[in-house]
């Protein structure tokens, strides 16, 4: 989130904070990354549940993703507008602890709407609740990312963000399973039925967790100030937008989040139509999609350890299987048949090979993973049955490290424009809502149908491959060298 540096006061991060205190504060901080992942992935369970209960079209059901992800952009715009009107950055006024507590409280208010939404079967209240949850998350994102980077040695900031991303993926992996369990009961019970009112239970518990976390942050040792380089203030947004690597990067973030979210959120409908999968059987497949991001990020994270080349190579082969084991354990406890997912490990091996070839170089990794993403989607479009399902799920593997790759290429060498460019990139998270809604519309049988609606993802990956080549060329011409990228969550 910019060129941030240490501060010497007691309430800011700096030398006066002991390593033990920093560790405890960081553990507290990364809890919000878990919340982001839990809610984002759980939306993919809500989509088929409300679609069936309220007899929604596939297009309208995608408003669940749209409302949640567009809230990030609306929240960012409000943040800019209020800061501009007041003439002072909101977080600089509130403090980062209060900012995180406020964001969590806003999200907690959103979860309260799940009570009337579930009781009355109101789709409008549901998406309103998710929108408010997303608004709170946007403020948390603005505060948490720079804090994670600066709570320690700045040169190791990416590693801390990688760890935070790993916690995010734990949330994405278990969220769908827990929400499905709350709605349907045990997966081993073949007589499970859809209980719409049960939707409110996990979200009320989550809302209580938000409030508890808000209180913890309020009185925690998490740094309350992070100073930016004074030269980074008052940078023109128009001037920053005029830079090719920035506006091309904004489009890249938009389509990357778009293909990631749209692939997962339309998967339940694909499985229902083509494999006749029931709603209560969907959860482990959605969980595997989001676990795939964890698998990919853990694979790439092997390069963050201070080990020799041989040890790093062994670790890069071990970590993806360790991540898969977490997915398997969670779903085994929930009562699902894990054996059916073992063939997916062959695709994990393909990912590990691609990671080795990319050598952690952002442009190269972005290009290779985009080509593999296209291949996965084409396989899903033209194959049948479980092969198509695994192909679509593997998109999660190839999306896993694209956020840090795109981010690195978009802000490298920007100097005092870094903060402004970073904020503009985060605003484009709305692509997750827009593209999933677009694919939901194309999934109508009068247009492309559910299987061929995934062509929208092929177009997204094609642009990302183009961006990898173009951004690499731009940076090369400017003499900017970018090194190994680290995986983080958005």
N, C-alpha and C positions, 0 to 999 in steps of 0.2 A: 504493500500500500504506500510505497514511496520511500524517500530517503529519510528514514527516521533515525534519531540518535538518542543516546542516553542523556539522562538529566540528573542533576546532582541533589535535588531536594528529596526529603524523606518520602513525600507522597508520590514521587515519580520513580520510574525504574532507574536505577543507577547503582553506583558503587556502595551506597549505604544499605542496600538490601543484601542480606546474606544468601548464599546458595540454597540453604534449607528453606528459607522463606520464599525464594523465587520458585523452587520446585513445588511447594504447596500451593502457591498462587497460580502457577501454570496448570496444575491438576484441576483446580477449581475452574479456571478459564475454559478449558477444553470440554467441560460438560455441555456448553451450549452447542458445540459442534455435533455432539450426539443428538441433541434435540432436533437440529436442522435435518439430519439424516433420517431420523425416526419418522418425522412428519412427511417429508418429501416422498419416501418410499411407501408409506402407508396410504397415501392418496391413491395408489394403484389398486388397492383393495377396495377403497370406497367407490371407485368408478363402476366396477361391475355390480356392486351391491345396490347402489342407488339407481343404476341403469335398469336393473331388473325390478326393483321394488316400485319405482315410479314410472316404469315403461318409457324411459328416455331414449332418444336417438343417440347413436354413437357420437355425433357432433355435439349434442347438448351435454352428454356425459363428460366430454373433454373440458367443459367449463370448470370442472373441479381443478384440473391442472392450470388452466388459464388464470383463474382467480388467484391461486396461490403464487404463481410465478410473476404475474403482472404486479402484484403487491410489492415485490422487490423494487421494481422500477418506480412505482408511485412513491414508495417510501424514500427512495434516493432523491427524487425530484423535490419532495416536501422538505427533505433535509437541506438541500441546496437553497431552496426558496426561503425557508425560515432563517437559515444562517445568513443569507444575503440581506433579508429585511432587518435582522437584528444587528448586522454588521460584525458578527462574531460567530465563529464556529460553535455549533451546539455542544459538541463534546468538550470543547475547551471551557464552556460555561458550566455544564453539568458535572464534568468529570467523567472519566471512563467507567468507574464503578456505578455511579448513578445512571449513566447512559445504558449500561448493560441491565441494571435493575429495572429501568423504565421499559426497555425493549421486551424483557421477559414478562413484565406486568401487562403490557399491551397484548402480547400473545396469549396470556392467561385469560384475558377478557374474551378473546376470540373463541377459546375452547368452551366458554359458557354457552355460546350460541348452539352448541351441539345438543344441549338438553331439549330446547323447543324444536330444533331441526329433526332430531330423532323421534321425539314424541308425536309430532304432527306430520312427519314425512315431508317437511318443507325443503325443497332443493335450494330455494333462494336463501334461506337461513344458513344452510350448510356452506354454500360458497361464500356467503358473507363472513361466516366464522373463519373459514380458511384464509380469506383475504386479510382479515385483521391479524390472524396468526402470522401471515407473511409480512405484514407491516412491521410487526414487532421484530421479526427475524432480520429485516433490512437494517434496522438500527443496531441490532446485535452484530451483524456482519461488519458494519462500518467500524465498530469499536473493537471487535475481537481479533480481526485479522492483523492489524498493526500491533496490537498488544502481543499476540503470539510471536510475531517476528522479533520484537524488541525485548522480550523478557529473558535476556541472556546475551551471550556473545552475538553481535549482529551478523557475523559471518556464518553462524549456524542457524539463522532465522528460518531458512527454508526447511531445515531438518525438523524444527519444532512445528512448522506448518504441516509437514508430512505426517508427524505424529498426530496432530489434530485432525488431519484428513482421515487417518486410520480410525480414530474414534468416531468420526462422522459415518464411516462405512460400517462400523458395528451397529450403529443406529439404523442404517438402511437395510441391514441384513435381518435384524430381529424384529423391526417394526412391522412389516407385513405379516409375519408369523403371529405376533402377539395380537394384532388387531383382528386377524382372521379367527384366532382362537376365541377372542372375546365375543365375536359375532356368531360364529358357527359352533363353538364348543370343540371337543376333541376331534381331530382329523380321522381318528380310527373309528368313529361312530358314523356308520353309513346312513344313519337316519337324521343327520344334521339338517336343520332347516334355517332359512335366513331369518334372523331376528334383528330388524332394523333398529329397534330401541336400544339394543346392546351396543350400537355404535358409540353411544355417548360415554360408556364406561371407561374405555382406555383413554379417551380424550379428556375426561374429567380428572383422571389420575394424572395425566400429563399436565393439565392446567395447574393442579396442586403442586406438581414438581416445578413448574415455572415459577410459581410464587415462592416456594421454598428456596429455589436458586436465587431469586431476586433478593431475598433477605440475606442469604449467604454472601452474595456479591456486595451488598450494601456495607457489610461489616467485615469484609475479607481484606487480605493483604494484597489483592490485585492492584497493580499500579493505577493511580488516578489521573495521571498526566503522561502524555507522550508528546514530546516536542518535535516538530518538523524543522527542517532546515529553513531558516527565515527567507532564503532566496526562492523557496517554493510557493510563497504566498502571492496572491494577486496575479496569477497566470491566466491569460485569456483562454476561455473555453474554445472560442472560435479559432484562435491560433493553433491550439492543440488539435482540434478537429481537422485542421487542414493538413496534418501530417499523414502521408499514405499509410504508414505502419499502424497508426492509431485508428483511422476510419475503417481500414481493411480488417484490423483486429477486432473492432466492435462488431462487424458483421460476422467474423469468425466465432466470437463468443456466443452471439445470437443463434447461429446455426448449430454450434456444438451442443449447447444446453438443449436446443430444440430437438436434435436427433436423439439425444440421450433420453429425454423425458418422453417424447412421442413414441419411441420404440417400446418402452416399458408400459406406458399407459394404454396403448392399443393392443398389447399382448393378450390380456384376458379375453377380449372380444375375438381375436384371431383363434385362440384355443377353443373358445365356446363354439364358434362357427365351424371350424375345420376338424377339431378333434372331439367335439361334444363334451368338453370338460366343464364340470359344474363349478359354481362360484366357490364352494368350500374347498375345492381341489387346486385352486389357482395359486394360493399363497407361496408354496415352496418354489414355484417357477419365477414368481416376481422376486422372491427373496434371493434366488440364484442370480437374477439379472443384476441386482444391486450389490450382491456379494462379489460379482465379477469385477466391479470397480475396485473393491477392496483387494481382490486377488492381483489385479493389474498394478495398483499403487504399491502394494507390498513388494511386488516383483521389482519395480523400479527403485524402491526405497533401499534396496541392497547397496546401491552405489553411495548412499549417504554415510555408510559406516567406514571408519578408518581402518580398512583391512587391505591386505595385498590382493592382487588381481585374482589369484586362484581362489582365495577365500571368498571374495565377492561373488565370483561365478557360482560357487557352491551355494552361497546364501541366496542368490537370485533364483536358484532352482528349488531351494527348500521353502522359502517364504510363500510362494503362491499355493503350495500344498498345505501349508499351515493355515493360510487364510481359508482355503476350501474346507479344512477340517472344522473351523468355527461355524461355517454355514451348515455343514453336515450335522454337527452336534446340536445346534439350535433346532433344526428341523426334525432330528431324530427324537429329541425330547418332546417336541410337539406332536409326535405320532405319525410322521410322514415316512414313506418308503424312500430311503436314501439310495438304495442300490440302483434305482433308475437313473441317477445322475452321474454314475461313475464314468460312462463314456465321454462325458463333458471334459474329463481330465486330459483327453487328447488335444482338445482345443487350448487348454491351459498350457500344455507343452509348446504349442505353436506360439502362444503369446511370449513365453519365456525366451524362445528362440529369436523372435522379433525384437525383444528388449535388448538382447545381446548384440544384435546387428546394429541397432540404433545407437548403441554406446552412450545413451543418455543425452545426445545432442538434440535440442528442442526441434529444430527444423526437420532433421532427419526422422526423428521419432514421430512427429506430427504427420509427415508424408507417408511413412510406412504404415502407421496405424490407420490412417484414412483410407489407404488402398485396401487394407485388410477389412476395414469396416464396410467398404463397398462390396467386397467379395462375400462377406457374411450376409449382407442384405440381399444380394442377388441370389445366393443359395436359398435363403428363406423364401424369396418370391417364387422361385421356379421349382423348388423341391416340395415334398409333401410330409405330412405327419410330424413325428417327433424331430426329424431332421430339420425341418423348417423352424420348429420351436427353439432347438438348440442354436441354430444359426442366428435367429433374432436375439436370443439371450446373449450370445457371444459379442454382440455390439457393445455390451457393458464392458467387456475386456478391452476393446479397442478404443473406448471413450475414456478409459480410466485415467490416463495421464495427459489428456489433451488440454485441460484447463491450465496447468502450469506451463505447458509448451506454448500455448497461444498467448498467455499473459506475459511470459518472458520475451517472446518475439515482439510483442506490441509495445512494451515500455522500455526495452533495452536502449540505453544511451540517450534517454530523453532529459536527463538532468533535472532542472527545476520544473519541468512539465510532467514529471512522473506521477505526482499525486493527482493532478487533474485527469491525466490519461487513465489512471487506475479507477477513478470514480466513474468515468464514462464507460469503461469496460464492465464494471459491476452492474450498471444500469441495464445492460443488454441480457441479463439473466432472464428477462421477460420472454426470450425466445422459447423457453421451455413451455410456456403457456400458449404462445401464438402458433407454433409449429404443431404442437399436439392437437390443437383445435383444428388447424388446417387439415392434418391427416385424418382426424375424425370425420370431417366433412367429405373428404375424398373416399373414405371407407364405405360410403353409401353405395349400394349395388347399382344405382343409376349412374355412378361415376366410375371409380376404379375398383370398388370392392375392397374388403379388408386386407387381403393378401397383397394386392398390387398397390395399395395405398402407401406401402413402404418404399415406393420409388421416391417419395419426398425425402427420405433419409439418404438415398443414394445421391441425390442432388446436394444435400448438405455436406456429405463427405467429399464430394467432388470439389466443392468450394474450399474445404479445409485443405485438401491436397494442393490446390492452387495457391492458397495463402501461405502454406509452408514454403513453396518455391519462391513466391514473390517477396515475402518478408525476409527470407534468407538472402535474396539478392539485394534488397534495400539495405540491410545491415552490412552486408559485405562491401557495398559501394561506399558506405560511410565509415568503414574500418572498425565497426563494432563487432566484437567477438562475444558470443554467448556460450556459456558452458553447460554443464549438466543441469537438467531440470529436476526439480523435486516435486513429488505428488502432494497435492493438497485437495481439500474438498471445497466446494462452493456452497 
